[in-house]
């Protein structure tokens, strides 16, 4: 499968500061989540891929096309839903979306036809002749989505698409994103502060911290693996018990006060774990079954002092540890 985005030693400096520091990765999924705290470089990465910022070192490729040398050709392949409103308030909705379709390379007649289709698709068909400045916040979010998909791009950048939406509006937006991903064959880059939105829509997740890649996770592989996670609290734990648990094929991360996180192999029976505890005079006081959530992955990446900053495949292997 061809990579959707490849980053090769990508460096971006703004105002004398290094914002993106030698990024190297490759992602191929249909929907890729982009996460990171404020100032991590998410917006800078998106703006660089869109051609708004020139790389100071290295490069990036979208569907194999270099962003330095194929910027014009890439414009027709990309749709962008910005976080901030960028409307011409006195324009009607239909005129605005048609205008954006023409800027993306469609001829006027086709742009108008596609604009009508996009408005009905996002559920605003009856409001398309109103001025954009009169739209509610939720309607403006849908118009931003309409203008991003009107020209039928291959890659769709969505920056905080559920920002400011009420629960029904958020659900509607997420359903549209999943439908666009599954039905129209578009690849999606979803940048959001809401981990749940990313977890519900994305197959891969790239986490940035301080302008570097902190972690990568293939959520689809995590779900298919269906590994069993447990948290235990023990009393009188010792090295013999630790070695016995590891010999059973468990991946272990021992915390303070006798607590531990374990990943169990599929064939392991719980009585074997209790048997190991009994042989080494260890009490298992608490045990909770759970799965590693995106929140766990994100918080672990934020605690790490060194970014992964390797290929996505290497990053995925690195994440396999607890």
C-alpha positions as CSV (number, residue, x, y, z in Angstrom):
1,X,0.0,0.0,0.0
2,X,1.3,3.4,-1.0
3,X,2.1,5.7,2.0
4,X,-0.3,8.6,2.4
5,X,2.3,10.8,4.0
6,X,6.0,10.4,4.3
7,X,8.2,12.7,6.4
8,X,11.9,12.7,5.7
9,X,14.1,14.6,8.1
10,X,11.5,17.4,8.1
11,X,12.6,20.6,9.8
12,X,10.5,23.7,10.1
13,X,11.7,26.9,11.8
14,X,9.5,29.9,12.5
15,X,10.8,33.2,14.0
16,X,14.2,31.7,14.6
17,X,12.7,28.7,16.6
18,X,12.7,25.1,15.5
19,X,9.0,24.1,15.5
20,X,9.4,20.7,13.8
21,X,12.7,18.9,14.5
22,X,13.8,16.2,12.0
23,X,10.5,14.3,11.7
24,X,10.8,10.8,10.1
25,X,7.7,8.7,9.7
26,X,5.4,7.1,7.1
27,X,1.6,6.5,7.6
28,X,-0.7,4.5,5.3
29,X,-4.1,4.3,7.1
30,X,-7.4,5.6,5.9
31,X,-7.8,7.7,8.9
32,X,-4.8,9.0,10.9
33,X,-5.2,10.9,14.2
34,X,-2.7,13.7,14.9
35,X,-2.4,14.4,18.7
36,X,-0.2,16.5,20.9
37,X,-0.5,19.3,23.5
38,X,-0.6,23.0,22.5
39,X,2.8,24.0,21.0
40,X,3.7,20.4,20.0
41,X,3.8,21.3,16.3
42,X,0.5,19.9,15.0
43,X,-0.7,23.0,13.2
44,X,2.8,23.7,11.8
45,X,2.9,20.2,10.4
46,X,-0.5,20.6,8.7
47,X,0.4,24.0,7.3
48,X,3.7,22.6,6.0
49,X,2.0,19.7,4.3
50,X,-0.6,22.2,2.8
51,X,2.3,24.3,1.4
52,X,1.8,27.4,3.7
53,X,5.2,26.9,5.3
54,X,8.5,26.1,3.4
55,X,10.6,23.3,5.1
56,X,13.9,24.5,6.3
57,X,15.3,21.0,6.0
58,X,14.3,17.6,4.7
59,X,11.0,17.2,2.9
60,X,7.6,15.5,2.9
61,X,5.7,13.5,0.4
62,X,1.9,13.1,-0.1
63,X,0.9,10.1,-2.2
64,X,4.6,10.0,-3.3
65,X,4.6,13.6,-4.5
66,X,7.1,15.9,-2.9
67,X,5.5,19.0,-1.3
68,X,8.4,21.1,-2.5
69,X,8.2,20.3,-6.2
70,X,4.6,19.2,-6.7
71,X,2.7,21.8,-4.7
72,X,0.3,22.8,-7.5
73,X,-0.6,19.2,-8.4
74,X,-1.3,18.4,-4.7
75,X,-3.8,21.2,-4.4
76,X,-6.5,19.4,-6.2
77,X,-5.9,16.2,-4.2
78,X,-6.2,17.8,-0.8
79,X,-9.2,19.2,1.2
80,X,-8.8,21.3,4.3
81,X,-11.2,22.0,7.1
82,X,-9.5,24.7,9.3
83,X,-10.0,25.1,13.0
84,X,-10.6,28.8,12.7
85,X,-13.5,30.3,10.7
86,X,-12.3,31.7,7.4
87,X,-15.6,32.8,5.8
88,X,-16.6,35.8,3.6
89,X,-19.6,36.7,5.8
90,X,-21.7,38.4,3.1
91,X,-21.5,35.5,0.7
92,X,-24.3,33.0,0.6
93,X,-23.3,29.5,1.7
94,X,-23.7,28.0,-1.8
95,X,-21.7,30.8,-3.4
96,X,-18.9,30.4,-0.8
97,X,-18.6,26.6,-1.3
98,X,-18.7,27.0,-5.1
99,X,-16.0,29.6,-4.9
100,X,-13.8,27.2,-2.9
101,X,-14.5,24.4,-5.4
102,X,-13.3,26.6,-8.2
103,X,-10.1,27.5,-6.2
104,X,-9.5,23.7,-6.0
105,X,-9.6,23.4,-9.8
106,X,-13.2,22.7,-10.8
107,X,-14.8,24.5,-13.7
108,X,-17.7,26.9,-12.7
109,X,-20.6,24.7,-13.8
110,X,-19.2,21.6,-12.1
111,X,-18.3,23.6,-9.0
112,X,-21.9,24.8,-8.6
113,X,-23.3,21.3,-9.0
114,X,-20.9,19.9,-6.5
115,X,-21.6,22.7,-4.1
116,X,-25.3,21.8,-4.0
117,X,-24.4,18.2,-3.5
118,X,-22.0,19.0,-0.6
119,X,-24.6,21.1,1.1
120,X,-27.3,18.4,1.0
121,X,-24.7,15.8,2.1
122,X,-23.8,17.7,5.3
123,X,-27.5,18.4,6.0
124,X,-27.7,22.1,5.2
125,X,-29.5,21.9,1.8
126,X,-32.4,24.1,3.0
127,X,-30.0,26.8,4.3
128,X,-27.6,27.1,1.4
129,X,-28.9,30.5,0.2
130,X,-28.5,32.2,3.5
131,X,-25.5,34.4,4.1
132,X,-22.7,32.6,5.9
133,X,-22.5,35.3,8.5
134,X,-26.0,34.4,9.8
135,X,-25.1,30.7,10.4
136,X,-24.9,29.2,13.9
137,X,-21.6,27.7,15.1
138,X,-22.7,24.2,14.3
139,X,-23.8,25.2,10.8
140,X,-20.4,26.9,10.2
141,X,-18.6,23.7,11.1
142,X,-20.7,21.8,8.5
143,X,-20.0,24.5,5.9
144,X,-16.3,24.1,6.5
145,X,-16.7,20.4,6.0
146,X,-18.7,20.9,2.8
147,X,-16.0,23.2,1.2
148,X,-13.3,20.7,2.2
149,X,-14.9,17.8,0.4
150,X,-16.7,19.6,-2.5
151,X,-14.0,18.9,-5.1
152,X,-13.6,15.2,-4.1
153,X,-10.1,15.2,-2.7
154,X,-8.0,12.1,-2.0
155,X,-6.7,13.4,1.3
156,X,-8.8,15.4,3.8
157,X,-7.3,17.4,6.7
158,X,-9.7,18.0,9.5
159,X,-8.5,20.4,12.2
160,X,-10.7,20.2,15.4
161,X,-13.9,19.3,13.4
162,X,-16.1,18.9,16.5
163,X,-15.0,22.2,18.1
164,X,-18.0,24.0,19.7
165,X,-20.6,21.4,18.6
166,X,-23.3,20.2,21.0
167,X,-23.6,16.4,21.5
168,X,-26.0,15.8,18.6
169,X,-23.9,18.0,16.3
170,X,-20.7,16.1,17.4
171,X,-22.3,12.8,16.8
172,X,-23.5,13.9,13.3
173,X,-20.0,15.2,12.5
174,X,-18.3,11.9,13.6
175,X,-20.8,9.9,11.6
176,X,-20.0,12.0,8.5
177,X,-16.3,11.5,9.0
178,X,-16.6,7.8,9.3
179,X,-18.9,7.7,6.2
180,X,-16.4,9.8,4.2
181,X,-13.6,7.4,5.2
182,X,-15.5,4.2,4.4
183,X,-17.7,5.2,1.4
184,X,-15.8,7.8,-0.6
185,X,-12.3,6.3,-0.2
186,X,-10.8,9.5,1.1
187,X,-7.8,9.4,3.5
188,X,-8.3,11.5,6.5
189,X,-5.9,13.4,8.9
190,X,-7.8,14.3,12.0
191,X,-6.2,16.7,14.4
192,X,-8.1,17.0,17.7
193,X,-7.7,17.6,21.4
194,X,-10.6,15.1,22.0
195,X,-9.0,11.7,22.3
196,X,-12.4,10.0,22.0
197,X,-13.0,11.6,18.6
198,X,-9.7,10.2,17.4
199,X,-10.3,6.8,18.9
200,X,-13.7,6.5,17.3
201,X,-12.6,7.5,13.8
202,X,-8.9,6.7,13.3
203,X,-6.9,3.6,12.5
204,X,-3.5,5.1,13.2
205,X,-2.4,7.8,15.7
206,X,0.7,10.0,15.5
207,X,1.6,11.9,18.7
208,X,3.8,15.0,18.7
209,X,5.6,16.5,21.6
210,X,7.9,19.5,21.4
211,X,8.2,19.3,17.7
212,X,9.2,15.6,17.7
213,X,7.3,12.3,17.2
214,X,6.6,11.1,20.7
215,X,4.8,7.9,19.8
216,X,2.9,6.1,17.0
217,X,0.1,3.6,17.4
218,X,-1.8,1.4,15.0
219,X,-5.2,1.2,16.7
220,X,-6.4,-1.4,14.2
221,X,-3.6,-3.8,15.1
222,X,-4.2,-3.1,18.8
223,X,-7.8,-4.0,18.4
224,X,-7.1,-7.1,16.3
225,X,-4.5,-8.3,18.8
226,X,-7.2,-8.2,21.5
227,X,-4.5,-8.5,24.1
228,X,-5.6,-9.0,27.7
229,X,-4.5,-6.3,30.1
230,X,-4.7,-6.5,33.8
231,X,-3.7,-4.4,36.7
232,X,-2.8,-6.2,39.9
233,X,-1.9,-5.1,43.5
234,X,0.2,-7.5,45.4
235,X,1.5,-7.9,49.0
236,X,4.9,-9.4,49.8
237,X,6.0,-9.3,46.1
238,X,9.5,-10.6,45.3
239,X,11.9,-11.2,42.5
240,X,11.0,-14.9,42.3
241,X,7.3,-14.0,41.7
242,X,8.4,-11.4,39.0
243,X,10.5,-14.0,37.2
244,X,7.7,-16.6,37.4
245,X,5.1,-14.2,35.9
246,X,7.5,-13.3,33.1
247,X,8.2,-17.0,32.4
248,X,4.5,-17.4,31.8
249,X,4.8,-15.1,28.8
250,X,3.5,-11.9,30.5
251,X,4.8,-8.5,29.7
252,X,5.2,-6.7,33.0
253,X,5.6,-3.1,34.2
254,X,6.0,-2.9,38.0
255,X,4.9,0.3,39.7
256,X,5.1,1.4,43.3
257,X,3.5,-0.2,46.3
258,X,3.3,-3.7,44.8
259,X,1.2,-2.6,41.8
260,X,1.8,-3.8,38.3
261,X,0.4,-3.8,34.8
262,X,0.5,-7.0,32.9
263,X,-0.2,-8.0,29.3
264,X,-1.3,-11.7,29.3
265,X,-0.6,-14.1,26.4
266,X,-3.9,-15.4,24.9
267,X,-3.3,-19.0,26.1
268,X,-2.6,-18.1,29.8
269,X,-5.1,-19.3,32.3
270,X,-5.6,-17.1,35.4
271,X,-5.1,-20.0,37.7
272,X,-1.5,-20.2,36.5
273,X,-1.0,-16.6,37.7
274,X,-2.5,-17.4,41.1
275,X,-0.4,-20.6,41.2
276,X,2.8,-18.5,40.7
277,X,1.7,-16.2,43.5
278,X,1.1,-19.1,45.9
279,X,4.4,-20.7,45.2
280,X,6.2,-17.5,46.1
281,X,4.0,-16.6,49.1
282,X,2.7,-13.5,47.3
283,X,-0.9,-12.2,47.9
284,X,-2.8,-10.8,45.0
285,X,-5.1,-8.3,46.7
286,X,-6.7,-6.6,43.6
287,X,-7.0,-7.4,40.0
288,X,-8.7,-5.4,37.3
289,X,-9.1,-6.3,33.6
290,X,-8.7,-3.5,31.1
291,X,-7.5,-2.6,27.7
292,X,-4.8,0.0,26.9
293,X,-6.8,3.1,25.8
294,X,-5.7,5.9,23.6
295,X,-5.6,8.1,26.7
296,X,-3.0,5.7,28.3
297,X,-0.9,5.8,25.1
298,X,-1.1,9.6,25.0
299,X,-0.2,10.2,28.6
300,X,2.7,7.7,28.4
301,X,4.0,9.6,25.3
302,X,3.8,12.9,27.2
303,X,5.8,11.4,30.1
304,X,8.6,10.3,27.8
305,X,11.6,12.5,27.7
306,X,12.8,11.4,24.3
307,X,10.6,11.2,21.1
308,X,10.5,8.1,19.0
309,X,11.1,10.1,15.8
310,X,11.7,7.0,13.7
311,X,9.7,5.3,11.1
312,X,6.1,4.5,11.9
313,X,6.9,0.8,11.8
314,X,9.7,1.3,14.4
315,X,7.4,3.5,16.5
316,X,4.8,0.8,16.4
317,X,7.2,-1.8,17.7
318,X,8.3,0.6,20.4
319,X,4.8,1.0,21.6
320,X,4.4,-2.8,22.0
321,X,6.0,-2.5,25.4
322,X,4.0,-1.5,28.5
